[in-house]
Amino acid sequence: MRILSRGMMLVALTVLAALTARPTVTVQAQSQPRFEVASLKERDRTVPFGTPALQRSPGRLISRCATLTSLVFYAFRRTLSTPVEGLPSWAETPCSESHTADTYEFQATMPPETTDADLRLMLQAFVIERFKLAFHWETRTLPVLALVVAPGGFKVKPSDPKNDPPRARGSVGCPREDPDCDFLALGSASMTQIGEMLSLKVGRTVIDKTGLRETYYFDLTWAGDTPGSPLPSLPAALREQFGLELRSETGPVEVLVVDRAERPTPN
């Protein structure tokens, strides 16, 4: 058996440490679902783009003004509360009528029964291929909001999704006195799901620390920016209706880190 010298051992350990520290670049799996047809071409500024948001309809996903940032955020379900780092500056070019550089018209088709999860995997595969995207995930300790049971206890009994009451059209929304209110209409949902949806509303990761494991019927409406709104604030609505609180603290947050991205060639 060959025994390494002290110097060779140090070199070997250094190489091993470097390999261990190298970020794990995500590789697209061959089995990942794909769009039936997908196209990406430079946006024609003579054509009004309306909303730049990605719009989904059965069997179709389109954006009249897509950017790498908007595609990545949709594909990986990122929000302001779930950061993305490392995107190049050109990835965030704003949509405007004056220029089209790095903004695209995107269209894709897929089976009408495609689930939301598979749709996002399809878009991930597309972005990885067309933008030569390489990335890895990091867990970091960042400011978060903990969803906890407020003093006085939880106020809602467990529910069964099969027994959710039918929703009348227009039954969930904003009153005339506060047309800019905010609301969540989830029906029966777990506390983890409720925390995820609250994250989208408050712009910070919400971590479930209630210890509640059942599903609960969750419809909540709270005041927007309208002065004199008759609706309660979000903290008051959570406390009064459900016996829940959001507490500021730090916690683990999954961060998407982009290692490489290239401008695509149109098709």
N, C-alpha and C positions, 0 to 999 in steps of 0.2 A: 504494500500500500504506500502510495506516495504521500509524503507529509509536506504541506506547504510551509515555506519559510515565513517568518514574521512579516517581512515586506510584502510577499505575495498575498498573505492573508489580508493585510490592510488594503491592498489594491482591490482584491475580490470583494471585501466588505463595502468599499467606496462605490464600486460599480453596482452592487446589489442595492445600496441605498438610493443611488440615482435612478435605477429602474423602478424602485418602489415609489419614489416621489413623483415620477412622471404621471401627469393626469391621464386618466383612462378615457380615451377617445371613443365615443359611441360609434359602433359600426352597424350599418343597416343590415338587418336580417333578410335573407332571401324570402322567408315566409311572411314578411310584413305585408299587410294588405295594400293594394295599389288602386288608384283611380282607373276607371275604364279608359277615359281620355282626359288629358289635362294640358292646358296651354298657358304660356306666360309670354307676353309681348309688351314692348314699351308702350306706354299709354299715349293715345292720340289726344293732344290737348284741345283739339277742336270739338271733341265730344264731351259734353258735360258728364261728370262722374257721379254727381249726387253724393250719397254717403260713401266714405271710403271704407266703411266696415265690411267685413266678409258677410255675405248673405247666403243663408242656406234655404233651399226648398227641396222637396222630395227628389232625390236623384241628382242634385246639382248644388255646387258651391261656387259663388262668383264674388269678385271684387273689381270694381271699375277703377280703383286706385289703390293697389296693393303695394306694400313695401316689405322688405325682408323682415323688419320689426313686426309688422302686423301679422305676417304669415307665421313667424316663430311664436308670437304670443298666442295665436289661435291654436296652432298645432300642439303646443306643449301646455296649453291651458295656463298660461302665465297671466298675472294681473299686476297692478301696482304693489300688491302685498306679497307677490312671489317674484323676486328679482331675477333679471337676466343681465349678465355681465359679458363684456367682450365683443358686443356687436360693433361693427365698423361704423364710422360716422355717416357714411352714405346710406346705411340701412334705415336711418330715421328721417330721410328727406320728407318734408311735409308735402301733402297734396295741395296743389294750387293750380290755377288756370295759366300761370305765367311760365311754368317750365314742367318738363316731364322726366328729367334725368332721375334714374333710380326709382321711378314709380311705374307700376305695371298694371296691365289688364290681365286678370287671372280668371280662368274658367276651368271647371272640372266636373266630370260626371261620374256617378257611381250607382249601384243598385238602389232603388228607392227605399228599401228596407234597411239600408246601412245604419248601424248604430252610431251614436255620437262618438263613442270610444274608438270604433274602427275608422270613422271619418278623420279623426285627429291623427291616427296612425298613418293613414294614407297621406295626409298633408305633411307629416314628418318625413315620410319616405320621399315625397316630392321635393321638399326643401333641401334635404340632405343631398339628393342627386343633382338638382339644378343649381344650387348655390354652393356646392362642394362643402356643405356645412359639417364641421367636426366640433364636438362639444363633450363636456363631462359634467357631472353633478357634484356639488359640494354641500355639505351640511354645515351651516354657520349659526352662531349664537347671535341673534338680532332682536330688536324690540318686537314684541308680539302682544297680543291681547289674549288673556286666559278667560274662557267662558266657564263661570263657576256658579254654583247655587248661592243665591243671595241670603242674607240673614232672614229668617222667617220661613225658609224652606221652599221647595219646588211646588208649583201650584197646579200642575197639569197631570192628568192620568195618562198612562200609556194608551196608544191607539193602534189600530190595525188598518193598514192601507186598503184592505178589501172592504172595510166599512166606512171609508171616507165619504162624507156627504157630497152629493153632486154639486158642482159649481154652476150657479146661474150666470149667464153672460153679464159681465159688468159688475159682478158681486164683489170683486176685489179691485181696488183702485183708490184714487184720491178723491176726497170730497171737494165740492165746489169752492169751499172756503180756503182750501190749500191745494191748488192744482199741481204744485211742484213737490208734493209729498213723496216719500219713499216707502216702499213696501216689499215684503217677501211673502209669496203665496206658495208654500212648499207642500201643503197637505201633510201626510204622515212622513216623518223624516227622523233619522237618527241624529244624535247630538253632533256627531262628526260631520254629517251633511249640513246641519244648521250652521256649524262653525265655518265650514267652507263657503257657504253662501254669504254669511255675514262678512267674511274676509273681502269679498268683492265690493261690499257696500262701504266698508270703513277704510279700505286701503291699507290694511295691515293684516298679517297672518293671525287668524283666530284659532287657538288650540283648545280643544274640548278637555276640560278638567272637572266636569260635573260628576263623573262616575256613574252617570245614567246610561243604561245599556238598551233600553227599549226604544220604540219609535213613538213620536209625539206629534200631534196635529199642530202644525206651525204656520199660522197666518199672522202677519204682524205689519202694522202700518204706523208710520211715525212722521213727525213734522219735517218739512223741507225748509227752504229758505224764505218762504212767504211770511212777512211780518204778521204777528197776531194769529198764527195758525192755532186752531182749536185742538190739534193733535199733540200728543206728548212727544218729548224727545226720544231718541232711540234708547238711552239708558233707562228713562222712566218707563217706556213701553215694555222693555224686557223685564224690568223689576215688577211692575204692576200686573202684567198679564201672565208672566211665566215664573216669576221668582228667580230670575237669572241676572247675572252681572258680568260686565267685561272689565277685567283688571289688567292694568299695564304691568308688564314684566318682560324678561328676556327668555328666549327659548330657541329650540332648533328650527331652522328654516332651510328648506331645500332650495339652493341657488343653481340656476342653469348657467354654466360658464361656457361661452363660445370660444373655441380655440382657433377656428379658421372659418372664413366665409369669403366667397368670391362672387363678383358680379356674374349674373347668368348670361348665356347667349339666348336670344329670343327664339321661339319656335312658332 
